[in-house]
Amino acid sequence: EYVSAMKHGLGLNKILGTIHIYPTMAEANKYVAGHWKRAHAPQRLLAWVERFHRWRRGGK
C-alpha cells in the first residue's frame, strides 16, 4: 500500500482514508500513518491550535 501511494504521489491522508476488507490491516496502516504525522507535525502550530481550542471552550 505504501509503495503504491509513493509511486502515484498520494499522501498520508489518502492512506488514512482507505477502507480495507480486513480491519486489522486498515488499523495498522492508520496507526503507523498517524504516528508519523504526529512525529513530524510543526510544534509551534500545534501549540497555537491547542491554545485556540482551549480559549474557544472557555478554558484557561
CHARMM-style PDB file with segment names, atoms N, HN, CA, C and O in Angstrom:
ATOM      1  N   GLU     1       0.821  -1.192   0.000  1.00  0.00      PROA
ATOM      2  CA  GLU     1       0.000   0.000   0.000  1.00  0.00      PROA
ATOM      3  C   GLU     1       0.863   1.253   0.000  1.00  0.00      PROA
ATOM      4  O   GLU     1       0.608   2.187  -0.761  1.00  0.00      PROA
ATOM      5  N   TYR     2       1.875   1.275   0.843  1.00  0.00      PROA
ATOM      6  HN  TYR     2       2.082   0.517   1.461  1.00  0.00      PROA
ATOM      7  CA  TYR     2       2.729   2.461   0.911  1.00  0.00      PROA
ATOM      8  C   TYR     2       3.533   2.635  -0.377  1.00  0.00      PROA
ATOM      9  O   TYR     2       3.741   3.759  -0.834  1.00  0.00      PROA
ATOM     10  N   VAL     3       3.973   1.547  -0.947  1.00  0.00      PROA
ATOM     11  HN  VAL     3       3.804   0.634  -0.576  1.00  0.00      PROA
ATOM     12  CA  VAL     3       4.732   1.626  -2.195  1.00  0.00      PROA
ATOM     13  C   VAL     3       3.842   2.182  -3.304  1.00  0.00      PROA
ATOM     14  O   VAL     3       4.273   3.035  -4.079  1.00  0.00      PROA
ATOM     15  N   SER     4       2.627   1.710  -3.378  1.00  0.00      PROA
ATOM     16  HN  SER     4       2.276   1.017  -2.748  1.00  0.00      PROA
ATOM     17  CA  SER     4       1.689   2.204  -4.389  1.00  0.00      PROA
ATOM     18  C   SER     4       1.390   3.686  -4.178  1.00  0.00      PROA
ATOM     19  O   SER     4       1.335   4.448  -5.143  1.00  0.00      PROA
ATOM     20  N   ALA     5       1.200   4.096  -2.939  1.00  0.00      PROA
ATOM     21  HN  ALA     5       1.245   3.477  -2.155  1.00  0.00      PROA
ATOM     22  CA  ALA     5       0.933   5.503  -2.642  1.00  0.00      PROA
ATOM     23  C   ALA     5       2.119   6.376  -3.032  1.00  0.00      PROA
ATOM     24  O   ALA     5       1.940   7.457  -3.593  1.00  0.00      PROA
ATOM     25  N   MET     6       3.317   5.915  -2.741  1.00  0.00      PROA
ATOM     26  HN  MET     6       3.462   5.036  -2.286  1.00  0.00      PROA
ATOM     27  CA  MET     6       4.515   6.682  -3.097  1.00  0.00      PROA
ATOM     28  C   MET     6       4.680   6.748  -4.611  1.00  0.00      PROA
ATOM     29  O   MET     6       5.045   7.792  -5.152  1.00  0.00      PROA
ATOM     30  N   LYS     7       4.416   5.657  -5.285  1.00  0.00      PROA
ATOM     31  HN  LYS     7       4.119   4.809  -4.846  1.00  0.00      PROA
ATOM     32  CA  LYS     7       4.568   5.602  -6.734  1.00  0.00      PROA
ATOM     33  C   LYS     7       3.609   6.546  -7.444  1.00  0.00      PROA
ATOM     34  O   LYS     7       3.950   7.129  -8.473  1.00  0.00      PROA
ATOM     35  N   HSD     8       2.404   6.696  -6.889  1.00  0.00      PROA
ATOM     36  HN  HSD     8       2.127   6.222  -6.053  1.00  0.00      PROA
ATOM     37  CA  HSD     8       1.390   7.524  -7.521  1.00  0.00      PROA
ATOM     38  C   HSD     8       1.252   8.904  -6.880  1.00  0.00      PROA
ATOM     39  O   HSD     8       0.328   9.649  -7.207  1.00  0.00      PROA
ATOM     40  N   GLY     9       2.161   9.248  -5.972  1.00  0.00      PROA
ATOM     41  HN  GLY     9       2.912   8.643  -5.706  1.00  0.00      PROA
ATOM     42  CA  GLY     9       2.184  10.581  -5.364  1.00  0.00      PROA
ATOM     43  C   GLY     9       1.035  10.856  -4.413  1.00  0.00      PROA
ATOM     44  O   GLY     9       0.624  12.006  -4.261  1.00  0.00      PROA
ATOM     45  N   LEU    10       0.512   9.825  -3.771  1.00  0.00      PROA
ATOM     46  HN  LEU    10       0.846   8.891  -3.895  1.00  0.00      PROA
ATOM     47  CA  LEU    10      -0.576  10.009  -2.817  1.00  0.00      PROA
ATOM     48  C   LEU    10       0.004  10.291  -1.435  1.00  0.00      PROA
ATOM     49  O   LEU    10       1.065   9.772  -1.088  1.00  0.00      PROA
ATOM     50  N   GLY    11      -0.674  11.095  -0.661  1.00  0.00      PROA
ATOM     51  HN  GLY    11      -1.536  11.516  -0.942  1.00  0.00      PROA
ATOM     52  CA  GLY    11      -0.204  11.444   0.675  1.00  0.00      PROA
ATOM     53  C   GLY    11      -0.760  10.529   1.751  1.00  0.00      PROA
ATOM     54  O   GLY    11      -1.508   9.589   1.478  1.00  0.00      PROA
ATOM     55  N   LEU    12      -0.370  10.835   2.990  1.00  0.00      PROA
ATOM     56  HN  LEU    12       0.237  11.598   3.211  1.00  0.00      PROA
ATOM     57  CA  LEU    12      -0.828  10.028   4.120  1.00  0.00      PROA
ATOM     58  C   LEU    12      -2.327  10.137   4.332  1.00  0.00      PROA
ATOM     59  O   LEU    12      -2.950   9.185   4.803  1.00  0.00      PROA
ATOM     60  N   ASN    13      -2.918  11.267   3.999  1.00  0.00      PROA
ATOM     61  HN  ASN    13      -2.413  12.041   3.617  1.00  0.00      PROA
ATOM     62  CA  ASN    13      -4.361  11.403   4.185  1.00  0.00      PROA
ATOM     63  C   ASN    13      -5.133  10.408   3.322  1.00  0.00      PROA
ATOM     64  O   ASN    13      -6.196   9.938   3.726  1.00  0.00      PROA
ATOM     65  N   LYS    14      -4.617  10.085   2.152  1.00  0.00      PROA
ATOM     66  HN  LYS    14      -3.753  10.467   1.823  1.00  0.00      PROA
ATOM     67  CA  LYS    14      -5.267   9.079   1.306  1.00  0.00      PROA
ATOM     68  C   LYS    14      -5.147   7.701   1.951  1.00  0.00      PROA
ATOM     69  O   LYS    14      -6.089   6.910   1.908  1.00  0.00      PROA
ATOM     70  N   ILE    15      -3.997   7.414   2.545  1.00  0.00      PROA
ATOM     71  HN  ILE    15      -3.232   8.056   2.580  1.00  0.00      PROA
ATOM     72  CA  ILE    15      -3.825   6.129   3.224  1.00  0.00      PROA
ATOM     73  C   ILE    15      -4.732   6.067   4.457  1.00  0.00      PROA
ATOM     74  O   ILE    15      -5.346   5.035   4.729  1.00  0.00      PROA
ATOM     75  N   LEU    16      -4.814   7.171   5.196  1.00  0.00      PROA
ATOM     76  HN  LEU    16      -4.315   8.009   4.975  1.00  0.00      PROA
ATOM     77  CA  LEU    16      -5.666   7.191   6.381  1.00  0.00      PROA
ATOM     78  C   LEU    16      -7.137   7.035   6.016  1.00  0.00      PROA
ATOM     79  O   LEU    16      -7.913   6.512   6.815  1.00  0.00      PROA
ATOM     80  N   GLY    17      -7.534   7.475   4.833  1.00  0.00      PROA
ATOM     81  HN  GLY    17      -6.903   7.900   4.184  1.00  0.00      PROA
ATOM     82  CA  GLY    17      -8.919   7.381   4.408  1.00  0.00      PROA
ATOM     83  C   GLY    17      -9.283   6.100   3.682  1.00  0.00      PROA
ATOM     84  O   GLY    17     -10.434   5.931   3.281  1.00  0.00      PROA
ATOM     85  N   THR    18      -8.340   5.201   3.504  1.00  0.00      PROA
ATOM     86  HN  THR    18      -7.405   5.338   3.830  1.00  0.00      PROA
ATOM     87  CA  THR    18      -8.596   3.959   2.785  1.00  0.00      PROA
ATOM     88  C   THR    18      -9.392   2.980   3.650  1.00  0.00      PROA
ATOM     89  O   THR    18      -9.125   2.827   4.841  1.00  0.00      PROA
ATOM     90  N   ILE    19     -10.368   2.327   3.033  1.00  0.00      PROA
ATOM     91  HN  ILE    19     -10.586   2.452   2.065  1.00  0.00      PROA
ATOM     92  CA  ILE    19     -11.160   1.306   3.719  1.00  0.00      PROA
ATOM     93  C   ILE    19     -10.705  -0.059   3.208  1.00  0.00      PROA
ATOM     94  O   ILE    19     -10.693  -0.306   2.002  1.00  0.00      PROA
ATOM     95  N   HSD    20     -10.331  -0.939   4.132  1.00  0.00      PROA
ATOM     96  HN  HSD    20     -10.341  -0.738   5.111  1.00  0.00      PROA
ATOM     97  CA  HSD    20      -9.848  -2.270   3.778  1.00  0.00      PROA
ATOM     98  C   HSD    20     -10.893  -3.335   4.109  1.00  0.00      PROA
ATOM     99  O   HSD    20     -11.778  -3.126   4.938  1.00  0.00      PROA
ATOM    100  N   ILE    21     -10.769  -4.458   3.451  1.00  0.00      PROA
ATOM    101  HN  ILE    21     -10.050  -4.628   2.777  1.00  0.00      PROA
ATOM    102  CA  ILE    21     -11.655  -5.592   3.729  1.00  0.00      PROA
ATOM    103  C   ILE    21     -11.396  -6.120   5.136  1.00  0.00      PROA
ATOM    104  O   ILE    21     -12.334  -6.438   5.868  1.00  0.00      PROA
ATOM    105  N   TYR    22     -10.133  -6.212   5.508  1.00  0.00      PROA
ATOM    106  HN  TYR    22      -9.371  -5.953   4.913  1.00  0.00      PROA
ATOM    107  CA  TYR    22      -9.755  -6.711   6.816  1.00  0.00      PROA
ATOM    108  C   TYR    22      -9.390  -5.529   7.712  1.00  0.00      PROA
ATOM    109  O   TYR    22      -8.376  -4.871   7.476  1.00  0.00      PROA
ATOM    110  N   PRO    23     -10.196  -5.251   8.731  1.00  0.00      PROA
ATOM    111  CA  PRO    23      -9.961  -4.072   9.573  1.00  0.00      PROA
ATOM    112  C   PRO    23      -8.592  -4.044  10.243  1.00  0.00      PROA
ATOM    113  O   PRO    23      -8.062  -2.963  10.502  1.00  0.00      PROA
ATOM    114  N   THR    24      -8.009  -5.199  10.529  1.00  0.00      PROA
ATOM    115  HN  THR    24      -8.439  -6.077  10.319  1.00  0.00      PROA
ATOM    116  CA  THR    24      -6.720  -5.190  11.214  1.00  0.00      PROA
ATOM    117  C   THR    24      -5.643  -4.541  10.347  1.00  0.00      PROA
ATOM    118  O   THR    24      -4.782  -3.830  10.864  1.00  0.00      PROA
ATOM    119  N   MET    25      -5.681  -4.777   9.038  1.00  0.00      PROA
ATOM    120  HN  MET    25      -6.381  -5.354   8.618  1.00  0.00      PROA
ATOM    121  CA  MET    25      -4.719  -4.161   8.135  1.00  0.00      PROA
ATOM    122  C   MET    25      -4.948  -2.652   8.078  1.00  0.00      PROA
ATOM    123  O   MET    25      -3.992  -1.877   8.098  1.00  0.00      PROA
ATOM    124  N   ALA    26      -6.192  -2.240   8.007  1.00  0.00      PROA
ATOM    125  HN  ALA    26      -6.969  -2.869   7.991  1.00  0.00      PROA
ATOM    126  CA  ALA    26      -6.513  -0.819   7.958  1.00  0.00      PROA
ATOM    127  C   ALA    26      -6.062  -0.123   9.240  1.00  0.00      PROA
ATOM    128  O   ALA    26      -5.488   0.965   9.195  1.00  0.00      PROA
ATOM    129  N   GLU    27      -6.321  -0.748  10.365  1.00  0.00      PROA
ATOM    130  HN  GLU    27      -6.786  -1.632  10.402  1.00  0.00      PROA
ATOM    131  CA  GLU    27      -5.947  -0.141  11.637  1.00  0.00      PROA
ATOM    132  C   GLU    27      -4.433  -0.023  11.773  1.00  0.00      PROA
ATOM    133  O   GLU    27      -3.936   0.976  12.293  1.00  0.00      PROA
ATOM    134  N   ALA    28      -3.709  -1.016  11.319  1.00  0.00      PROA
ATOM    135  HN  ALA    28      -4.113  -1.827  10.897  1.00  0.00      PROA
ATOM    136  CA  ALA    28      -2.247  -0.960  11.394  1.00  0.00      PROA
ATOM    137  C   ALA    28      -1.719   0.175  10.519  1.00  0.00      PROA
ATOM    138  O   ALA    28      -0.839   0.923  10.945  1.00  0.00      PROA
ATOM    139  N   ASN    29      -2.244   0.311   9.307  1.00  0.00      PROA
ATOM    140  HN  ASN    29      -2.959  -0.297   8.961  1.00  0.00      PROA
ATOM    141  CA  ASN    29      -1.801   1.392   8.422  1.00  0.00      PROA
ATOM    142  C   ASN    29      -2.160   2.758   8.986  1.00  0.00      PROA
ATOM    143  O   ASN    29      -1.347   3.681   8.938  1.00  0.00      PROA
ATOM    144  N   LYS    30      -3.370   2.897   9.519  1.00  0.00      PROA
ATOM    145  HN  LYS    30      -4.031   2.147   9.558  1.00  0.00      PROA
ATOM    146  CA  LYS    30      -3.784   4.172  10.100  1.00  0.00      PROA
ATOM    147  C   LYS    30      -2.921   4.524  11.309  1.00  0.00      PROA
ATOM    148  O   LYS    30      -2.542   5.682  11.488  1.00  0.00      PROA
ATOM    149  N   TYR    31      -2.611   3.532  12.132  1.00  0.00      PROA
ATOM    150  HN  TYR    31      -2.918   2.592  11.986  1.00  0.00      PROA
ATOM    151  CA  TYR    31      -1.785   3.773  13.307  1.00  0.00      PROA
ATOM    152  C   TYR    31      -0.403   4.280  12.903  1.00  0.00      PROA
ATOM    153  O   TYR    31       0.087   5.263  13.458  1.00  0.00      PROA
ATOM    154  N   VAL    32       0.219   3.613  11.946  1.00  0.00      PROA
ATOM    155  HN  VAL    32      -0.179   2.814  11.496  1.00  0.00      PROA
ATOM    156  CA  VAL    32       1.565   3.997  11.509  1.00  0.00      PROA
ATOM    157  C   VAL    32       1.543   5.374  10.855  1.00  0.00      PROA
ATOM    158  O   VAL    32       2.406   6.205  11.140  1.00  0.00      PROA
ATOM    159  N   ALA    33       0.576   5.626   9.987  1.00  0.00      PROA
ATOM    160  HN  ALA    33      -0.124   4.951   9.755  1.00  0.00      PROA
ATOM    161  CA  ALA    33       0.491   6.922   9.320  1.00  0.00      PROA
ATOM    162  C   ALA    33       0.220   8.037  10.325  1.00  0.00      PROA
ATOM    163  O   ALA    33       0.827   9.104  10.244  1.00  0.00      PROA
ATOM    164  N   GLY    34      -0.679   7.799  11.263  1.00  0.00      PROA
ATOM    165  HN  GLY    34      -1.172   6.931  11.329  1.00  0.00      PROA
ATOM    166  CA  GLY    34      -0.975   8.796  12.290  1.00  0.00      PROA
ATOM    167  C   GLY    34       0.226   9.067  13.184  1.00  0.00      PROA
ATOM    168  O   GLY    34       0.489  10.213  13.549  1.00  0.00      PROA
ATOM    169  N   HSD    35       0.941   8.027  13.531  1.00  0.00      PROA
ATOM    170  HN  HSD    35       0.727   7.097  13.235  1.00  0.00      PROA
ATOM    171  CA  HSD    35       2.138   8.187  14.361  1.00  0.00      PROA
ATOM    172  C   HSD    35       3.185   9.031  13.636  1.00  0.00      PROA
ATOM    173  O   HSD    35       3.803   9.908  14.240  1.00  0.00      PROA
ATOM    174  N   TRP    36       3.383   8.771  12.354  1.00  0.00      PROA
ATOM    175  HN  TRP    36       2.880   8.059  11.864  1.00  0.00      PROA
ATOM    176  CA  TRP    36       4.356   9.538  11.575  1.00  0.00      PROA
ATOM    177  C   TRP    36       3.929  10.997  11.485  1.00  0.00      PROA
ATOM    178  O   TRP    36       4.758  11.895  11.628  1.00  0.00      PROA
ATOM    179  N   LYS    37       2.645  11.240  11.249  1.00  0.00      PROA
ATOM    180  HN  LYS    37       1.971  10.510  11.133  1.00  0.00      PROA
ATOM    181  CA  LYS    37       2.163  12.619  11.137  1.00  0.00      PROA
ATOM    182  C   LYS    37       2.348  13.366  12.451  1.00  0.00      PROA
ATOM    183  O   LYS    37       2.750  14.529  12.449  1.00  0.00      PROA
ATOM    184  N   ARG    38       2.058  12.708  13.577  1.00  0.00      PROA
ATOM    185  HN  ARG    38       1.732  11.763  13.579  1.00  0.00      PROA
ATOM    186  CA  ARG    38       2.237  13.371  14.872  1.00  0.00      PROA
ATOM    187  C   ARG    38       3.712  13.663  15.142  1.00  0.00      PROA
ATOM    188  O   ARG    38       4.051  14.708  15.696  1.00  0.00      PROA
ATOM    189  N   ALA    39       4.575  12.747  14.755  1.00  0.00      PROA
ATOM    190  HN  ALA    39       4.300  11.897  14.305  1.00  0.00      PROA
ATOM    191  CA  ALA    39       6.010  12.927  14.994  1.00  0.00      PROA
ATOM    192  C   ALA    39       6.598  14.039  14.132  1.00  0.00      PROA
ATOM    193  O   ALA    39       7.612  14.631  14.500  1.00  0.00      PROA
ATOM    194  N   HSD    40       5.978  14.329  12.991  1.00  0.00      PROA
ATOM    195  HN  HSD    40       5.154  13.848  12.691  1.00  0.00      PROA
ATOM    196  CA  HSD    40       6.504  15.343  12.074  1.00  0.00      PROA
ATOM    197  C   HSD    40       5.649  16.601  12.020  1.00  0.00      PROA
ATOM    198  O   HSD    40       5.808  17.421  11.117  1.00  0.00      PROA
ATOM    199  N   ALA    41       4.752  16.757  12.971  1.00  0.00      PROA
ATOM    200  HN  ALA    41       4.622  16.091  13.705  1.00  0.00      PROA
ATOM    201  CA  ALA    41       3.880  17.933  12.998  1.00  0.00      PROA
ATOM    202  C   ALA    41       4.662  19.147  13.505  1.00  0.00      PROA
ATOM    203  O   ALA    41       5.521  19.005  14.375  1.00  0.00      PROA
ATOM    204  N   PRO    42       4.375  20.330  12.974  1.00  0.00      PROA
ATOM    205  CA  PRO    42       5.048  21.542  13.444  1.00  0.00      PROA
ATOM    206  C   PRO    42       4.586  21.889  14.869  1.00  0.00      PROA
ATOM    207  O   PRO    42       3.413  22.194  15.085  1.00  0.00      PROA
ATOM    208  N   GLN    43       5.489  21.842  15.813  1.00  0.00      PROA
ATOM    209  HN  GLN    43       6.441  21.594  15.638  1.00  0.00      PROA
ATOM    210  CA  GLN    43       5.152  22.004  17.223  1.00  0.00      PROA
ATOM    211  C   GLN    43       4.575  23.382  17.541  1.00  0.00      PROA
ATOM    212  O   GLN    43       3.679  23.493  18.378  1.00  0.00      PROA
ATOM    213  N   ARG    44       5.071  24.427  16.892  1.00  0.00      PROA
ATOM    214  HN  ARG    44       5.799  24.337  16.213  1.00  0.00      PROA
ATOM    215  CA  ARG    44       4.549  25.770  17.161  1.00  0.00      PROA
ATOM    216  C   ARG    44       3.089  25.873  16.730  1.00  0.00      PROA
ATOM    217  O   ARG    44       2.272  26.479  17.424  1.00  0.00      PROA
ATOM    218  N   LEU    45       2.769  25.286  15.595  1.00  0.00      PROA
ATOM    219  HN  LEU    45       3.433  24.795  15.031  1.00  0.00      PROA
ATOM    220  CA  LEU    45       1.389  25.312  15.119  1.00  0.00      PROA
ATOM    221  C   LEU    45       0.485  24.520  16.054  1.00  0.00      PROA
ATOM    222  O   LEU    45      -0.616  24.965  16.379  1.00  0.00      PROA
ATOM    223  N   LEU    46       0.943  23.352  16.487  1.00  0.00      PROA
ATOM    224  HN  LEU    46       1.837  22.991  16.223  1.00  0.00      PROA
ATOM    225  CA  LEU    46       0.134  22.542  17.395  1.00  0.00      PROA
ATOM    226  C   LEU    46      -0.111  23.259  18.715  1.00  0.00      PROA
ATOM    227  O   LEU    46      -1.208  23.180  19.269  1.00  0.00      PROA
ATOM    228  N   ALA    47       0.898  23.956  19.223  1.00  0.00      PROA
ATOM    229  HN  ALA    47       1.789  24.020  18.773  1.00  0.00      PROA
ATOM    230  CA  ALA    47       0.733  24.706  20.471  1.00  0.00      PROA
ATOM    231  C   ALA    47      -0.299  25.815  20.285  1.00  0.00      PROA
ATOM    232  O   ALA    47      -1.130  26.043  21.164  1.00  0.00      PROA
ATOM    233  N   TRP    48      -0.251  26.499  19.154  1.00  0.00      PROA
ATOM    234  HN  TRP    48       0.423  26.313  18.439  1.00  0.00      PROA
ATOM    235  CA  TRP    48      -1.204  27.562  18.884  1.00  0.00      PROA
ATOM    236  C   TRP    48      -2.623  27.008  18.771  1.00  0.00      PROA
ATOM    237  O   TRP    48      -3.561  27.583  19.324  1.00  0.00      PROA
ATOM    238  N   VAL    49      -2.779  25.902  18.062  1.00  0.00      PROA
ATOM    239  HN  VAL    49      -2.017  25.435  17.613  1.00  0.00      PROA
ATOM    240  CA  VAL    49      -4.100  25.287  17.893  1.00  0.00      PROA
ATOM    241  C   VAL    49      -4.648  24.836  19.245  1.00  0.00      PROA
ATOM    242  O   VAL    49      -5.840  24.987  19.515  1.00  0.00      PROA
ATOM    243  N   GLU    50      -3.789  24.287  20.087  1.00  0.00      PROA
ATOM    244  HN  GLU    50      -2.821  24.164  19.868  1.00  0.00      PROA
ATOM    245  CA  GLU    50      -4.221  23.864  21.419  1.00  0.00      PROA
ATOM    246  C   GLU    50      -4.720  25.053  22.236  1.00  0.00      PROA
ATOM    247  O   GLU    50      -5.766  24.970  22.880  1.00  0.00      PROA
ATOM    248  N   ARG    51      -3.975  26.156  22.211  1.00  0.00      PROA
ATOM    249  HN  ARG    51      -3.126  26.224  21.688  1.00  0.00      PROA
ATOM    250  CA  ARG    51      -4.409  27.360  22.933  1.00  0.00      PROA
ATOM    251  C   ARG    51      -5.714  27.908  22.367  1.00  0.00      PROA
ATOM    252  O   ARG    51      -6.591  28.332  23.119  1.00  0.00      PROA
ATOM    253  N   PHE    52      -5.840  27.900  21.060  1.00  0.00      PROA
ATOM    254  HN  PHE    52      -5.128  27.556  20.449  1.00  0.00      PROA
ATOM    255  CA  PHE    52      -7.057  28.397  20.422  1.00  0.00      PROA
ATOM    256  C   PHE    52      -8.264  27.580  20.852  1.00  0.00      PROA
ATOM    257  O   PHE    52      -9.290  28.155  21.218  1.00  0.00      PROA
ATOM    258  N   HSD    53      -8.172  26.257  20.819  1.00  0.00      PROA
ATOM    259  HN  HSD    53      -7.338  25.790  20.522  1.00  0.00      PROA
ATOM    260  CA  HSD    53      -9.297  25.409  21.206  1.00  0.00      PROA
ATOM    261  C   HSD    53      -9.608  25.545  22.697  1.00  0.00      PROA
ATOM    262  O   HSD    53     -10.773  25.509  23.093  1.00  0.00      PROA
ATOM    263  N   ARG    54      -8.588  25.699  23.511  1.00  0.00      PROA
ATOM    264  HN  ARG    54      -7.642  25.729  23.189  1.00  0.00      PROA
ATOM    265  CA  ARG    54      -8.814  25.904  24.935  1.00  0.00      PROA
ATOM    266  C   ARG    54      -9.592  27.202  25.148  1.00  0.00      PROA
ATOM    267  O   ARG    54     -10.517  27.247  25.960  1.00  0.00      PROA
ATOM    268  N   TRP    55      -9.219  28.258  24.418  1.00  0.00      PROA
ATOM    269  HN  TRP    55      -8.468  28.221  23.758  1.00  0.00      PROA
ATOM    270  CA  TRP    55      -9.911  29.545  24.512  1.00  0.00      PROA
ATOM    271  C   TRP    55     -11.360  29.415  24.041  1.00  0.00      PROA
ATOM    272  O   TRP    55     -12.265  29.966  24.668  1.00  0.00      PROA
ATOM    273  N   ARG    56     -11.590  28.680  22.925  1.00  0.00      PROA
ATOM    274  HN  ARG    56     -10.855  28.232  22.416  1.00  0.00      PROA
ATOM    275  CA  ARG    56     -12.941  28.519  22.383  1.00  0.00      PROA
ATOM    276  C   ARG    56     -13.844  27.753  23.352  1.00  0.00      PROA
ATOM    277  O   ARG    56     -15.054  27.975  23.397  1.00  0.00      PROA
ATOM    278  N   ARG    57     -13.242  26.857  24.117  1.00  0.00      PROA
ATOM    279  HN  ARG    57     -12.260  26.676  24.080  1.00  0.00      PROA
ATOM    280  CA  ARG    57     -14.031  26.077  25.076  1.00  0.00      PROA
ATOM    281  C   ARG    57     -14.232  26.824  26.390  1.00  0.00      PROA
ATOM    282  O   ARG    57     -14.918  26.332  27.286  1.00  0.00      PROA
ATOM    283  N   GLY    58     -13.644  27.998  26.507  1.00  0.00      PROA
ATOM    284  HN  GLY    58     -13.087  28.398  25.780  1.00  0.00      PROA
ATOM    285  CA  GLY    58     -13.803  28.787  27.718  1.00  0.00      PROA
ATOM    286  C   GLY    58     -12.823  28.432  28.815  1.00  0.00      PROA
ATOM    287  O   GLY    58     -12.999  28.843  29.962  1.00  0.00      PROA
ATOM    288  N   GLY    59     -11.800  27.679  28.481  1.00  0.00      PROA
ATOM    289  HN  GLY    59     -11.657  27.345  27.549  1.00  0.00      PROA
ATOM    290  CA  GLY    59     -10.800  27.293  29.477  1.00  0.00      PROA
ATOM    291  C   GLY    59      -9.698  28.323  29.599  1.00  0.00      PROA
ATOM    292  O   GLY    59      -9.710  29.352  28.925  1.00  0.00      PROA
ATOM    293  N   LYS    60      -8.753  28.033  30.461  1.00  0.00      PROA
ATOM    294  HN  LYS    60      -8.743  27.197  31.008  1.00  0.00      PROA
ATOM    295  CA  LYS    60      -7.634  28.960  30.673  1.00  0.00      PROA
ATOM    296  C   LYS    60      -6.395  28.472  29.997  1.00  0.00      PROA
ATOM    297  OT1 LYS    60      -5.354  29.125  30.070  1.00  0.00      PROA
TER     298      LYS     60
END
